[in-house]
Amino acid sequence: MTLLVAMTHRAGDLTLDVQFEAGPGVTALFGRSGAGKTTIVNAVAGLLRPDHAEISLNGTVFNSARTCLAPHKRRVGYVFQDARLFPHLTVAQNLDYATRFGAKPKVRDNIIEMLDIAGLLARRPASLSGGERQRVALGRALLAAPELLLMDEPLAALDGPRKAEILPYLERLKSEAAVPILYVSHAVDEVARLADHMVLLSGGQIVRQGPLFDVMADPAAIPLLGVREAGAVLRGTVVKHGADGLSTLQLAAGPIQLLGVLAPVGAEIRLRVLAQDVLLSLERPTGLSAQNILPVTVTSIRTGDGPGAAIALNAEGDALLSRVTARAVSSMGLHQGQQLFAILKATSVAQSAISAQPG
């Protein structure tokens, strides 16, 4: 299933001019408020008619110079920031409304089980928490049997605990529902856990797009991601859990130990490592409290007007990112192709940055 989007559109002060392809899995549209993310998904849904557009899903033309397919004829599900459930209907009735579009009873039961909403069926939206409402909205969208799911900032209105509550359901949806998702967000942690591909937007233009692991570790993405949020996403396999609370993961570049890994032994996971938490050494260090030491090769160095520098690293095929001072670049003589050692503390990766979604 492939979504092709090429569109230009003027909305107020924003001139949107984008072209991208979204394949299977989760494609994240990432950018700050006003970058054009919602305009794009509204155009794909048929809620907005762009000035000029070529939009198609698996060969079905949504928009062209001659065509603008009506929203109800597009096999697209939409989950908004606010759940938009019918307030006068129960959860079961909200779900049944969507089944008119073709979902079979067994599919309905599977979706209810996957989203853990069986206990909510008799309740009305006003009695649900924000996370529960979003799970019901997601179920309703899936019961319409969409060929594409649009999710526009679905967690933005939730507080930290409610957001943590619903993220595992989105991860399960990704692995079990087999529906491609176009996911809008300005939250790096969400994108790092869920996305397979990433489209970075700024001022209506695409700055960078590609596989999540490549885009996140690109120093050029730091201005959009933010200095404190910049970092890489790595894949690993859980090897063992120690009695002291430390778990061993096998990465491409070698084993590391982390706290807070809940996945079982043998599970493939992804983890987000912030650039500010990766230290560099010219030689393999000894006598450190940090035990995670990986051999890496410098692939690029990005400096700006400020005192910081971003170092892109290759760790046996995995992309890693380190943020150091420009003075450190000079004093260490860092250059492209240089072999170094990256140091990562076991406590520097939070549990919320570990996901059972290897990608």
C-alpha positions, 0 to 999 in steps of 0.5 A: 500500500503506497500513498503518493502526495505532491501538492502546493497550497497557499493558506494565509502566510504559509505556502505549502510545497511538498512531495513524498511517498508513504509506504507500509508502516508508520510515516510521521509528519514532523514539524513545529506548529504552522509547518503544514502538517495538518494541511497535508492530512486534511488534503489526503482526507478530502477535507481540504482541496489544495490549489494543486495536487496529485494524491493517490493511494495504491493507484486510486486517484484522490486528487489530480488536475481533473479529480477531487474524490469526495471524502466519503469515497476515500478509504481513509480513517481519521483520528483527530487530536480530540476524539470527536465521539458522538456524545449522545451514544455509548461506546458500543454505539459509536463503534457500531456506527463505523461497522456500517462501512463493512467491518465484520463481527469478528473484526469488531471483536478483534479491535475491541480486544486489541484496544482493551475497550470491552469494559467501556462499551456501555459508557458514554464519552463524557465518563471516559478519560482522555486516553480511553476516548482516544482508544475508542476513536481509534477503534471506530476509525479502524472499524470503517475498514480503512486502507489508510489511517490518518492520525493528527496529533492524537496524543497532544491533548493528553497529559503524561500518564494518559499518553504513556497509557495509550502509546502501547496500544498504538504500538500494538496497532502498528504490529497487528492491524497492518494498516499504513498510518500517516502520523502527525506529531511535534513530539520527538518521543512519540515519533521515535517509538512509532515511526518507520519513516519520517518527513521533516517539515518547516515553513511548508517545505520538506527539509528531510525525509527517509527511514526514521533511523537515518533522519533522527541521527542526521545532524542537519535535523537538530534545528528542527528536533531541538538540541535537547531532543536530538539523538538516534534510535537504535535497534537491539535484542534483549539477551538477559535480565540481571538480578541487579535490575540491569538488562543486557541488549545486543546491538550491531556494535556490541552489547550494552546494559540498560535499566528499565527494560521490560521486554522479555529475553529474545525480544527485539526493541528500539531505544532512543539515545540522546546526543547529549548523553553520548560521550566520545573517547579517542581510546577505549577508556578504563576505570569508568562507572559507565560500562557501555563502550561502543566502537564507532566511526565519525561520518560527519561533523556539523558545527554552527555559530554557537559553541556546540557541534554534532558528530554523526557516528557509524556503529557497525551499521547503526547511526549514532549521534553525539553532541560535544563542544566545538572546542572538543572537536578541535582539541581531539582533532576529530575528523571524518573517518576517524575511529573513536569509542562512544560511551553511554551510561546505563541510566541515560536511557529512560524507560519511556525511550525503550519500545518493543517496536524494532522497526 
